[in-house]
């Protein structure tokens, strides 16, 4: 069952069409990964699904057009963590996570009786309880990313959007974030949609894949669609495939495809 779907999704920026009629399905309770080359429209697609950018066509959330949903209500149901989010350096982790409750405030600015409990829950889910009094500027990159994910969780969303959540992290913290995403999906049944660059990371966590090239949908489906032929077509690289010790697949780029080398 799809919680989000699009029909003929198009988006223009500066009079240039960036997305060319995408028909997408985001299954409920699964991890969907959007893959594609730089500049292909991955982040633009994510923002369109969250109605952060103006588009044409149809985007439906739980069977209703997102354009028809009340903005305050939509903010309660969907959380997005953009690339390189920023906050004042002197802000504590606890104060950051509390900001996730803003969509639930009433028209007079008051919170709910459950706010404190939900914030504590979000900190626990991301293993940040012991760091809640720490100032953001003192955290490592991985810790800071977990704090931002805790803030998004505090919204209690039905869908969590993550735009390149492992960018600029070392390999240890990248794995930490990917494991956290998998745990949140498994334990909470949370629908997660994220943009990733690392193919092996994507295969390790994704249930559903959307492959975009030059603003058009190339393929969609489970991990079986991500193979050597697809990567040659989309990324113009030749890859070797391995089975890791944990049974997961790894696709490692080894050289530019012959087409690129010939044209080059």
N, C-alpha and C positions, 0 to 999 in steps of 0.2 A: 504494500500500500504506500502510495506517495504522499508525503506531507507537503511538498512543494513541487509544482510543475509549471512549465512554460510552454507557450505556443507562439511560434514566429517572433521570438524575442529579438528586437533590433534596438540598437543604441547608436546615436550620433554624438560625436564630440567635435566641436569647431567645424561643423558642416561635413564631417567625414564619418561614414558609417564604420563603426568599430565591431559591432556584433551583427551577424548576417542571418537573422531568422532562426534562432536556436530553439529546438524542441527538447526540453530536458525533463527528467524525472528524478526527484530526490526521495529515496525510500525512507520511510519513518523508522527510527530506531537503529539506523545503520550509519557507518562512516562513509561519506562520499568524498572522493579526492578529485580535484580538478587539475589536470596536467596539460602542459603545452609549452612551446618555446617562449622566450622573453618577448613581450609585446604582442602576444597573440590574443589577449582579451580575458585572461583568467581572472585577474582582480576586478576588472570591469564587470564581468559576469557576476562575481560575488556581490559587488555593490548594487547591481541591478536587482538581484534577488532580495536584497535588504531594502530596496527602494530608496537607496541613497543617491541614485542617479536616475534621471528621467529617461524613460524608454518607451518604445511602442510595442504592441503585441500584448500578450497575456502572461501575467505571473499570478499563479494561484497559491494560496496558503491554506491548507486544510479545506480545500474546496471553494474558497472565496477569493475574489480578486483582491490583491494586497492594496491596490489603490483605493478600494472601498472600505478598508479597515481603519478604524480610529487609530491615529498615530500613537496615542498614549497606550492603548491596548496592544498594538503591534510591538511596541518597545518592551512590554512585559514578556512577550512570547518569543522574541528573537533577540539574541545577543551577538554582537560582532566585535572581534578583536582584530584591529587593523594592523598593518605593518608598522613597526617602530612607534607604538603608542607612547605618549609623553605625559608627564605629570610633574608638578613641582618637586624638586629634589628633596625638600624637607618633609614631604608627605610620608606618613607611616603606612605600612602594609595594611593595618587595620582601617585607617581612614580611607585608603584606596578602595578596599573591599566594600566598605559602607556605601561608597558612591554607586555601587551596583544596585542599591535599593531605590535610587531616585525615581525610576519609572513607576514604582508602587506608592509613591507619595500621593496624598489626596490634593485637591485643588487649593487647600490652605497651606500646603507644604508639610503637613504632618505625615509621619511614617505609620507603619502598622505595628501591632503588638508582637508580631513574630520576627521583626527585623533583626533584633539581636541574636535570636536563635539561628536564623538563616545565615547571617554573617559568620557565626561560629561554625556552622556546618560547612560553608564554602571554604573556610580556612582549613578545616579538618580534611576535606576531600582532596585538597591540593598539598597537604602536608606542610602548611604554612602557619599552623597554630603557634609554634614555638618562636616564630619570627614576626608575629603580628605587631610588635612594638618597634621593630627595626625600621629605619628610614630607608626609602627606596634607593637612595644614592649609595648605600652601603652594601647592597645586594649584588650577587653575581648575576650574569646575564640569565642563567637558567632559573635562579630564584626569582628574579624580577618577572620573568615570563609566567611563572607559576602564580605570582601575586596578581598579575593581570587576568589570568584565567580564573582565579578565585573571584575577582570582581565581576567577571562575566557570569560565573555560576550564581553569584548572589542575586542576580536578576531572576533566577529560577526559570530560565528560558526553556522552551520546547525544542528550539534549534540553536546550536552554537556555530557561528561562522568564524573561521580562523584563516587569516591571510598570511601565508608563509610564516607559521609560528616558530620554525626552527632556524630562520635566517639569522646570521651573525652569531650563532651559538657554536661552541666547540662540540666535538662529536659526542662527548659524554652528556652534555646538557641537551643536545638534540635528541638523544635516545631517551633521556629522562622525560622530555616533553611528549614524545611520541608514546611512551608507556603510559603517561598520565592521560593522554587522549583516549587510548584504548581502554584504560580502567574506567574512565567516566562513561564511556559508551556501554561497557559491559555491566557495570554496577548500577547505573542510573537509567539505562535505556535511552540515553540522550542522543538525539539526532545531531550529527556533526558533519559540517561541510567545510572542507579546507583546501586551500591552494598549497601545493608543495612543488619543489623542484627536484628533490632527490627521488629517483624512481624506486630504489630499493626500500627507502623509508615508506613510500606510498604503498608498495606491495605488502609491507609488514603490518599495515594497519587498515588499509582500505577494504571495504566490502563492495563498493560501487565506484566506477571510474567514469569520468567525463573527460574526453580528450579533445582539445581545441587547437586549431591551427588557423592563423590569420582571421580570427573572428568567426570561424565556421566550425560546426561540430564534425569531427572526424569519426569518432566511435564512442560508444557508451556501453557499459555492462560490467560484469565482474572482472576479477583480476586476470582471467584467462585471455582477455582481449589485449593485455599489455604484453606484447611479445617482441621478438627481434625485428620482425617485418614492420610492425607498427612504429617502433622507435626509429627505424631507418626512414620510414615515410614522413614522420612528423619532425624528428630532430636531426635527420640526416647524419646519423652515426651508426656504426656497426658495434654491436654489443656481444659480450659473452654471457651466458647464463650459467649460474651455479645453484646448487642446493646447499643452504647453510646448515650448520650443525643442529639448529632448532627446527629444521624442516621447511623453513621459509625460502622463497626464491630470491635470488639476487641477480640483477641485470647490470653489468658493468660496461660502460663505454670503453672501447679499446682503440678506435680510430674513426676518423671521418669516413663517411660512406664514399664509395668509388665515384658516385655522381658529383659530390662536392669536390673531390680531388681533381676530377676531370674538368669541371667547370672552372675551378680555381686556376 
